[in-house]
Structure formats: C-alpha cells, structure tokens
C-alpha cells in the first residue's frame, strides 16, 4: 500500500514540476515540491530492493502467467528508470549537462508511460472504500496460486441490491478524472514542447515583438558561425510572455555609474556588437548547444557608463516587471557574459527573452535574464527571483571558471 502511494505521489508531483502551467501557479512552492519529490524519489530504493530480493521466488510462482511476468518486468524497469534518471537530475552538477539532458527526457517519458498504470494500481490496491455501502459485489482478489472457486462468496451489501456504483466503475471514473485534471494542461504542453519541440525558426515565426528596424547581423551571425543551435528551448516564465514595440521599450544602465544611459531601440541597435558561440544550460536539465549570439559584452556597457568605486553588484531587471537577478562585478566582467540581440542571425523572439536578453554561458540559465531592459549598479548584494525561492546563488556549471 505504501509503495503505491509513494509512486503515485512521485508521478503527480513530477507532472507538476515539468509543466510550465503549474510552474507559474506554484511559485515558491515549486522549490519545496521539488525537494519532496527528490526525498520520496530516493525512497524508491526500498521497493526496488524489495523487488530484487523477492524476484527469484516470485518468478517461480508466476510460471505460465505471461501477463503477470510482463507486469513485473514493466514495474521494475519503470522504478529503476525513474530512480537512475532522477539521481542524475538531482546531481546535475556532477553529471554534467549532456547526461542531465538525456535523463530529463527519460524521466519525463517514463512518467507519461507509467502514470496511467500507477493511478490504476494505486486506486485498486489501496483499500480506498471502507464503508460497506460503498463496496461493490465483486469477489476479493484471489491469492497467488488460488482460483476463483477457492474464494468464499461474499454476500451482497445492504440486502442484495446493486450498489450506487461498482468498484470497477469507480476506478474508471477516478482514472479518467485523474488523467483529465492532472495531465490536461501539463500533457498538452509536454507533448508539444518535449516530443515535438519547436525550433528557433518556429519561435521566430511567432515573435510578437514589433520593434523596427531589425538589427543587421554581422557576417559571423548570418550564416551563424556556430552552425545553428543544436537542441530546442523549453519556455519557462513567471509571468505572461511580454511583447514590445518601439513605444514601450528602452534600455537603461544607471545606479552607481559615472554616466547614466537610456537608449531607445533605434539607438541601441546602432551600438557596436560582437559574436560568440556558446551552449545554453537550464537548471532543470535541458540544454541547447552551439548557439550563435550577437550582442554587446556586458563589461563594455559597464565601461561606457563608468562604474563607481562604491558599486559591488550588477542588478539585472526583466521587462516583465517581476523578474530580477544579479552578478558580482567580477562575474559581469567575464568576456562571455553578453547582452544579446540576435540568436543565430535573427532577432531573439519574445518567447525566448527578446528583444534583448542576458547570456551567461558558464552559469545556469536562471542567471540569463530574459527581456533585459535595465542594468543597475548597487552597493549591496541582491537576491534574485528564484534565489529568493530556494535556488542556489552559486549558478556555476560543472567545470566553469569561477570568479
């Protein structure tokens, strides 16, 4: 019974964690749910060990029962797959981005494969309906090795009349409701974004930003010197995705600087840009490789403004009006930290954080602020949006050169 409840919790909490729809609703609670998912996920070791210890004896009792043998193999493979891929995702810093990327896809796929089975077994194995009037008149499940004839017939409840609903009817209703409520918004998004993830061209076609003129790409951007992005982005936001035009967009650098700047779009795209090729890694486990970004190195913007001696932190603002994060001055002066305007030779679409976003190749992407429109130099430390909600301020990738 505890095993079924454990796996049911993991399946449902896993769906909530991967869904962008639920991410926006859960907010800070998502971090606590993630840790609960990890702790209970590690508890899968108990049923896995149990299965392995009893495998030989149980297997002999299933002689000639092909269906039950298949079920045992399926459940054990499901538990092992979840456990191993989950450990890789939990220890993503040690595993590295490529291993985490593969583990995330496997973990998600096993959830969709196993969830209907898990819901069914959880409801049918747990003694859910304890009130006599809510029991059906089906016989109890037989013990292994016995036949239906060996099981004593139970009298029909409350005078032999048919129950309001049968156990089988209840299971069908519960499974259908569980699939509809839990999988509804989550499955649609996962199926479209994980199994048939849109490419950068698809995002560009749906770009809701209407700023003019388009920036003219440098020679290394068109065609992209990196050969084009390898992989697909998953879109996560904490607000609705904003869109911008020339009337509602500007870029500011202020705070503890010698000279404050505010550019409109026409002025901003005239600034001298550079090109870099780098990988993009999300803390949830997925990656996009060989991105060709074109934009302004952050340290050059800081030099233009002139940083006062009292400044210690670079605070970064998103155009969604909610999200912020920060870098130390040393981190902000790394050569590959870029205020990007183009991706693979095209304007960054609003779904991917355009028209301007930060790129921090040696850190996980929650530091790469989307819809970046303001940089403020401050004297104190600043704790960013997700760091306030449990994320680590140490966002370095494995093997990154820390400063």
N, C-alpha and C positions, 0 to 999 in steps of 0.2 A: 504494500500500500504506500509506504513512504517513498519507494522507488518511483512509483507512478506520479506522485505529487511533485517529486523533485524534478523529474524530466518535464512535466507539464509546466512548472514554473520557468524552467530554463527556456523552453520553446516560446512561451508567451513573452517573457522579458526580452528574449533575443529579437523577437519581431518588433517590439517597441524601440529597441536600441538601434536597429538598422533603418528604421523608417524616418524619413525627413519630416513627415506629417507629425509623428509623435515627438520627435526631437524638439520641434518648435513649441509643443504644448507642455512637455515635461520640464524644460528649462533646467534649473539647478538639480531637480530631482533625477535627471538623467544620470548624473555622476554617481549618486547613491545607488541607483538601479544597476549601473554598470558594475559597481563593486559587489553588490549582492549576487549578480549574475556570475561573476568570477568565483566568489566563495562557493556558491552552490554548484558551479561547474566543476570545481576541483573535487567536490563530494561525489562526482560521477565515478571516481576511483573505486568507491565501495561497491556499486552494482557491477562494475567491470570485473573486479577481483572475484566477486561472488559468482558471476557467470563462468569465469575461467576455472575456478576451483570445482564447480559442480558440472563442468562441461561433459567430462567423460561419462559420469554416472547418468546424467540427464539424457545424453545422446543415446545410450543403450535403451532407455525407456521409450524412445521415440522411433524405434525400429519399425519401418514400414509406414511411418507418418511423414510423408514428404512435405506436406504443408507446414506442419509444426517445426520440422527441421529448418525449412526455409525461413520461418519466422525467427527462430533462434539466431541464425546467421545474420539476418537483417538487423535485429535489435543490437547484437554485439558489434556489428560493423558501424551502426549508427552511433552507438555510445563511444566507441574507440575514435571514430572520425571526429565527433564533436570534441572529445577530450583533447586529442592531439592538436587539432587546429585551434582550439580555444587556448591551449597553453602557448602556442606560437603567437597568437594575438595578444595575450596577456604580457608576454615577454617580447614585445615587438622591438624593443630597443636592442636586445641581444640577437634576435633572429634576423634583423635587417629588413629593409623594405620589400625586396622581391619575395622572400619567404612569407612575410605578413600579407602581401597582396594575394598570393595563392591561397593562404589559409583563410582569408576573409571570404573569398569566393566559395571555397569548400564548405566553410561554416554556414554561410547563408543557404547554399544549395541543400545541405543536409537538413536544415530547418524546414524548408518547403517540402522536402520528400517525407520527412518523419513526422511533421506536425499532425496531419490527419490521423495517422496511426496512433500517435501519442494521446490525442484527445479521446479517441475511441477507447483505448485501453485504460486511460485514467478514469473515465466515467464508468466503464463496465467492471473494473476490478475493485474499485473502492466501493464500500458499502454506503452508497450515496443516499438511498431512500430507506430510512429506518422505520418510518411509520407504516404499520400494517396496511392501512388503507391506500397507501401509495405503491404497494408492491403489485407486480403482475402475477399471473398464474402460470408462469413458465417454471420448469423444473430447475433446481440448482445445478450449477455446472458440475459435471462428474469429475471425480478424482482421476488422476492418471492411471490408466490400466483398467478402469471400470467401464461398464456400459450403462446405457440409459435404463435398462431393466433393473440394474442393481440399485438404483436410486429410488428411495421411497417417494411415492407421490404425495405432494403437499395439498392440503385442502384448499379450495378456492377461498379467497378472502371475502369477508362480510357477506356470508350467506350464499356464496357461489356465483354472485353476479359479476359481470365483467368490470374491471377497474376503469377509472376515468381514462387512463392511458396505460399502455403496456410499457414494460421496461425497454423493449426494442423501439417503441415509438418515442420514448423519452430520449434514448440515445441518439436517434436520428435527428430529433429536434435540437438537442444540445450541440451535436456536432455541426449541424447546419448553422446554428446561431453563432457558435464559436468561430467558425470559418468566416462568416459574414462580418462579424464585428471586429475580430482581430486581424484577419487577413485583408479585409476590404481595401482601405486606403494604402496599407503597407504593401500588399502583394502587387497592386497595380504599379506602384512606384518602383518596387524592386524589379519586377519583370521587365519594365520598360528601361530602367536605368542600369540594371546589372546584367541581364541577359542580352538586351539589345541597347547597350549604352550609346547615346548619341555621340557622334564625333564632333570635332571642333567646327566642321562645316555646318552641321546641324544647328549648333548653338549660334553661329554667325548668322544663319538664315533667320533665326528667331530673335535676333538682337533688337531690344526695344529702345535702345539709346538712339537719339537722332541728332547728335552733335555734328556740326559741319564747320570747317571742311574735315574730311578724313585725313589723318596724318599720312604723309608719303613715306612708304617704307624704305629703309636703306637697302643697299644691294645684298647684304647678308641675310636680310629678312625675306626677300622675295626673289627667288625661292628660298625657303628657310635653310640656313646653313646647317641646322641640326637634322635636316631630312624630314621634318614634320613630327609632331607629337606622337609618341608610341603609348597608346592607352587611352582611357576615357575618364573624364572628370565625373565625380558624383557631386551633385549640387546640394550643399547644406547651408541653411541660413537661419538666423534667429529672428528675422522679420520677413515680411513680404519682400520680394526682389524689387528694388527700386529701379526706376528708369530716369534718364537725364536728357535734357536738351540744352541749347546754348543759354536759355534764360534762367535755368536753375542749377547750373554747375559753375563752380570756381575752385581754385586750388590755392591754399594758404599755407605759408610757413611763418610762424610767429612764436611768441613767448620770449625766452631769454636769448634773443638774437640781436645782432647789431643793426640789421636792416630787415624789416618785415616785408614779405612779398605776398601779393594776391594776384593771381593770373586768371583771366577768363580762358575759354577753350582755344580761341584763335591765337592768343599769346602763348599758351602752354605748349601747343604743338610746334611752335617755332623754336623751342629750346633744343639745344644740341643733344641728340640721343645716341646711345650705343647699343650693341647687340651682344647677347650672351646665350649660350645653350646650357640648360640645366634641367635636373629632374625635380619633380614636384611630389611630395610625400604627405599624405594625410595621416593624422594620428590614429584614425580608425582602421588603417591597414592597407588602403589602396594607394597606387602610385601612377603617375604619368611621366614617361621618360622622354628625353631629348626634345624638350620644349625650347623653341627659339623665341626669346623675349627681346623686345626692343623698348628702351626707355632711358631714364636718367638714373645713373648711380646715386644712391641716397647721399653718399658722402659729398658729392659735388653740389647737391642742393644745399647741404649744410654749410659748405664753404661759401656759396653765394650769399647766404644770409649772415654768416659770421656768428659762431657760437660763443656766447659769453662764458667766462670762467666759472660762473656760478651754476651753469647748467650741468645736470648729471644724467638726465633721462630724455629720450625721444618718445613723446607720446603720439600715437597714431590714431586718427579718427576715421571712422567709416561714414560714408554718405547716407547710410540707413538711419543715422541719428542715434544709434544704440550701441553699436559695437566699438570697442576701443582695445588697443593693446600697446605694448611699449618695447623698446630696445634700449640697452645701455648705449652710451656714446661709442664705446669700443665696438659693440656689435653693429651699430648703424654705420660704422666706417669700414666694415668689411667690403671688399671690392665687388662681391657678387650680390649684395643687397641692392635691389633695383626698384625704382618707381616705374612700373611697366605700363606702356601704352599700347603696344602691339604684341600679338601672340601668333607665331608662325606667319608673320607678314600681314596680318589683318587686325583691325581694331578689336580689342577684347570685348566680347559681348557682355551685356549686363548680367546674364546668368552666371558668368564666370568672374564677376567682380569688376567689369569695365564700366566706364571708360578708362579708369586708372586704378591699378591695384599694386600692392607691395608684393615683391617676390623675395623670399628668404631661403635660398636653396639648401642651406646647411641646417635648417630648422624645420620642424613640422609646421604644416600649413596654417594652423590657427594663429601663427605669427604673421602670416602673409595677408594683411588686412585687405579685404575687398572694398571696392567703391571708395578708395582712399581719396580724401579731399582736404585734409588738414594735417600738418605736422607741427607740433608744439614742443618747444624745448622747455623743460621744467627742472627745478632744483631737487625735487623729491622723487621717490620711487613711485611707480604706478602699477597697479594690479589690473590686468586686462579682464575682459568679459568672461571668458571661460576659466581663467585662473581664479577669479572670484568664486567660480562654481566647481572648483576642485581640480582643474588641470594644473599640471606642474609648470612653474615658471621656467624650468630648465627644459626647453623645447628642442635641444640639440639632437640631431640624427646620430646613430652609431657611427663612430669614426670621424665625426666632424671636428674641425679645428676650433676649439672653444676659445673665446676671448672674453 
